[in-house]
Amino acid sequence: MTRRVVRIAMNGVTGRMGYRQHLVRSILAIREQGGLDLGDGDVLWPEPVLVGRREHALKALAERHGLDPAAVSCDLDAVLADESVDVYFDAQVTSAREAAIRKAIAAGKHVYTEKPTATGLEGALELARLARDAGVKHGVVQDKLFLPGLLKLKRLIDGGFFGRILSVRGEFGYWVFEGDWQQAQRPSWNYRAEDGGGIVVDMFPHWEYVLHELFGPVRTVQAVTATHIPQRWDEQGKPYEATADDAAYGIFQLDGGIVAQINSSWAVRVNRDELVEFQVDGTEGSAVAGLRTCRVQHRSITPKPVWNPDLPVTESFRDQWQEVPDNEEFDNGFKAQWELFLRHVALGEPYTWDLLAGARGVQLAELGLASAAEGRRLDVPELSL
């Protein structure tokens, strides 16, 4: 067995997502399984270099997980100048991401990043152009495609279960506590537009790749946004004005006449089986997919409800749906995509979720906010470099 080491500068791993999903459940999990098997006796071994602004926090993470204490730095430029570093990963706040990725590309590093990739479409497209011209490999996290529920949904689509797909309805969100009498589950910058916050900026990039990959390109967007909770309390318990949208209600028209409606909210109490659910209706059948589960109802066993408000309902509509079996073991979605990207870096295997795909997400968020501000439906032009 030959071990091939890949050194990964991981910027932003002291944050919730960067730490839990990317460092612990992805990179460290790959190490715990003995590395990434590349075939022919080769194993790729990821060596993280922890980068951030708080040295004491980075050193604490390295010590907690038995990592090299010397592989910690608050000097991004010095890390990028290190020729032994192969990949730059970014999980910082959005406002800091574009400049850091530019530096990484200029240093010749392969780039893997969270989304949105930039604060605006022009910046996102420029990153894609710079990466293409530099000849570096680049990828954007699009983790929801690897959720068990959506993998089962993709299986149904590929198998022709739906016939002609008519519509998609999505519900996402939960109540994020204001921070006064219970601690908020999300950082305060998420609710300040001046710091890059807002649910449209956060979630529309997700909806773009889910819709694009499963159902077809988004051609128009119409959105209504709201700041339902105007005051929140920060990590120090101090009140602040919430200047960013905390809810968005979007209608998207896709290729083939499919209409998608997706509600996103941090001010909604959950009355569904999972925090996100998508209902897909087609001429031959329907499905409801969440994070892990997927239920279906085929045309042949669809009941015939009759509207009668004068009589109580005697049937359980949920009981009329069937569970889609797993039929396979599902790995953590972030880890699965990391493995695909690392194989792309090591072996040149195809990888489609690149910085141009990331730019499509930024574009949809930008157009969604413009649609809400202007009160009209907007076309979504196809992007190219």
N, C-alpha and C positions, 0 to 999 in steps of 0.2 A: 504494500500500500504506500502511495506517495501522497504526502500532505502538502497541499498548495495553500499558502497563507495569503489572505486578502485583508489588508488593513483598511478599516472603515472609520473615517472621522464622523462622529455622530454628534451633531450640534442640536441642543435643545432637549437632551434626555433627562433633565431635571423636571420637565413638565409632565403632566399626567399621561398624555398619549405617548410622548416620546419615551418615557420610562417604561410604562406598563406593557404597551403593545409592541414597541419597536426594539427596545433593549432587552427586556426580560422575556417576553413571549415570542420573540423572533430570533434575534442574534444569539442570546444566551441559550435559548431552546435548541438552536441548531448546534451549538457547541455541546450541549448536554446529550444530544443524540449521536455524537461522535463526528460532527461535521456534515457537510453536504456531499453526498456521493455523486461524483461526476461520471462514474463508469470507468472501465478499464483500469481499475485499481487506484484511481485518483480521488482524493477527498479534499474538498475546499474547506479551509478552516478560517472563520472570520475572527479577526482581532480588532475589537472596538477601541477607538481613541476618543475619550469623552471630552467634548468641547462645550463651553458655556461661559457664563459671566460670574458664577459663584464657585470659586475654587474649592471651598470647604465642602460644598454639596457634592461636587464631582468626586472629590477624594473619598467622601463617605460612601458613595455608590460603588466606587472601585473596591473599597475595602469590604463592603457588604457582599459583593459577588466574586471576590477573589480575583479581580483583574489587576493588571500591572499598574501599580500606583504611579509609575512614571508616564503612563499613557493618559494623562489628564492635562488639560491646558485651557487657559482663558485667552490665548493668543491665536486667533483663527489664522492670521497671516502666516505665522510660524508653522502651524500644522499643515497648511496647504503648500508651504515651501518644502516640506519633507517628502522626498522622492519615494519613500517607502509606503506612503499613504496612497491607496489606489482609488478609493471611493469616498465621495462626500455625501453625507445624508443630512437633511435639514428638517427639523421639527420645531423650529422657532416660531415666535409670533409672526403673523403674515407680513407685518410692516418691515421686519428685518430680513426677510427671506430672499428677496430679489437681489439685493446687493451681495449677499453671501454667496449665492449661486453663481453670480457673475464672476466673483473672485475664484471660485472653484473651477469653473470652466476655463478661465484664463490660465489657471495653474495646471491644466491638462487632466483634471480628475474626472472620473465618471461620476454622474450625479443621480442621486435618488432622493426624492423629496416629497414631503407632505403637500397638501393643497390648501388653499389656492396657491399657485406658484408665484403670483405677483399681485399687487394691489390694483392693477389695471391691465386691460387687454394688450396694449402696446408693449408694456413691459414683459408680459408673458410670451408674446410672440417673439420679442427680441431675444429672450432666453433660449427659445427653441432654435432660432437662427444661429445664435452664437455656438450652441452645442453642436449643431449640424456642421458648421464651418470648422469647428475645432476637431471634429472627428471623435468626440467622446461619446460614450454610451450614456443614455439618460432615460429615467423612468419617473413616473408620478404614482403615488399611492392611490389605488382605486379599490379599496379593501372590500366594499360592499358586494362586489362581484363574486367574492370568495366566501360569502356567508352561506351556510348550509341551505337555508330557505331559498335563496336566490339561485343556488346551484341546482336545486330540485326544479325550480321554475324554469331555468334554462333547459333542463332535460325535457320538460314538457313541451317547450317551444320547439326544440330541435326534433322532437318526435311527432310534431304536427297535431298535438292534442287539441289545441284551441280552434283549429280551422282558420278562418279569417279573424284576426284580432281586431276588436272594435275599440276598446278603451282600457285605460289603466287608471286606477284610483289609489293614491298613496296617502297614508296618514303617518306622520312622524312627530314625536315630541313627548314631553313630560313636563311636570311642574318643577322649575328651577327655583328654589327658595330665594327669597329676596336678600337674605343675609342678615336680617335684624334679629329674629328670634331663633332661626335655625341657619346653620352654615350653608351657603350656596354650593351646589355641586359643580359649578363652572367658574372659572376665573373672572374677575370683574371687568377685565379689558374686553371680554366678549360683548359687553353691553355699552361700549363707548365707540361711536363711529370714528372718532378722531384717532383711536388706537387700532383701527382695522376690524372692529367688531361688527356684529350683525348676523342674523340667521340666514339672510340671503347669501352673503359672502361665504358663510360657512357651509350651507347645505345645498345651494343650487349647483355647485360643482359636482357634488355627489349625484344629484338627480340627473345631471347631464350625462355622466358616463353610464349610469344604470339604464336610462332610457335609450341611449345611443347603442350600447352593446346588446341589450336584450330585444329592443323593439324597433329601433331605427333612429336616424338623425332627427334632432329637434329643428323644426322649421320656423315656428313662431312661438312667442311667449307673451302672456298677459298676466300681470301680477298685481296683487294688492298687499301692501305691507302695513304693519302696525307696531307701535311700541306700547304694548298693553300695560306694562309695569313701568311707570316713568321714574321711579326712584328705587334704588337698590343700595345695599351696604357692602363695602369692599372688605378685603382680607383683614384690615385693621379695625373693622367695625364702624367705619365712618360712612355716612350717607353720601351718595353721589347721584347726579342726574344721569339716567339711562338715555343716551342720545342715539343708540342704534336700534334697529328693528329687532323685536323678539318674536315676531310671527310673520309668516308669509303664506299667501294663498295663491297658488300658481296654476295656470292652464297652459298646457304645451300641446301644439299640434305637431305630429310626427309624420314622417314619410308613410305613404300608404293610407292616409286618412285616419290614423289612430289618434285619439284624443286622450291626453293624460292630464289628470288633475291631482296635484300633490299639496297637501297642507303641512306646513312645518311650524312648530310652535314650542317655545319654552314656557308658555303660560297656559298649558292644557293639562288636565288630570287624566290619567290613562284609564280608558275603558275599552281595552282591546287585549288580545292575548300577548302581544309583544310591543316593544317600543316603536317599531316601525312595521307597517304591513302594507302590502300592495295587493289590490284585487285586480285581476286581469279577466276580462270578459271577451269571449269569442263566440263565433257561430256554433261551434261544436262543444264548447265546454268553458268552464270558468275555474279560476284558482285564486286562493288567498295565501300569499307567501309572506313570512316574517323573517326574523333573524335565523331561526333554526327550523321551523316547521313550514309545511306547505300542505294545504287541503284543497281538494278538487271536487267539482260536481260536473259530471258529463251530461251532455244533451239527453242521452237515453234515460237518465234517472232524475232529470230535473222535474220537481213537482209543479203543480199548477195552483199557485196561490190566488186567492180571490179577495179583493179588497172589500172588507165589510167592517166598518168601525163600530157597528152595533153589537158585535159578538166578540168574545175573548178569543185569542189565538190558542188553538188546541195542539199545535205542533211545534217542535223545536227546530227552527231553521238550521241551527248549527249542527244538529245531529244528522242532517241530510247530506253532509259533506264527508268525503273519505280522506284519510291521511295518506300522503305520499311517503312510501318507505325510504329509508336512507339509502339502502343498497350499496353503501360504501362508507368508509370512515372519513370524516371531515377534519382536517387540521385547522389550526388557527388561521384565519384569513390573512392577517398581516404576515405571518410567517410563510404561508404558501406563496404570497406574492414576492416576498424577499427572496425566497429560493429561486423563483423564476428569474428575478432580476440578476441574482448572482450567477446563475447559469448563463444568462445573456452576456455578462461581463467576462466570465471565464471561458465560455465555449462559443460565444457568438450566436447562441440560439435566438430565434425570433422573439421580439418583445414589442408589443403594439402600444402599450400605455406610456407614451413618451411625453416630452414637454409640449408637443403640439396638441396632444390629447388633453393635457393640463390646461392649455390655453383655451380650449373649447369650454371648459368649466368656468374659467374667469370671464369669458365672453357672455355666457348665459347669466351669470350673476350680475354683470354690468348691465345687460339688457333688461334683466328682471327689475333692477332698481330704477332704471330709466322708464320702464313701462309703468311702474307704480307712481313715479313722480309725474308722468305725463298723462296718466289715465287712459292709455290706449295699448292695443296689441302691436307688437313689434316683430319684424322679420328677424330671423337668425341667419345671417349669411354664412356660407361655407368658408372655412379658413384654409389658407395655404401659405407656405413660406416663400 
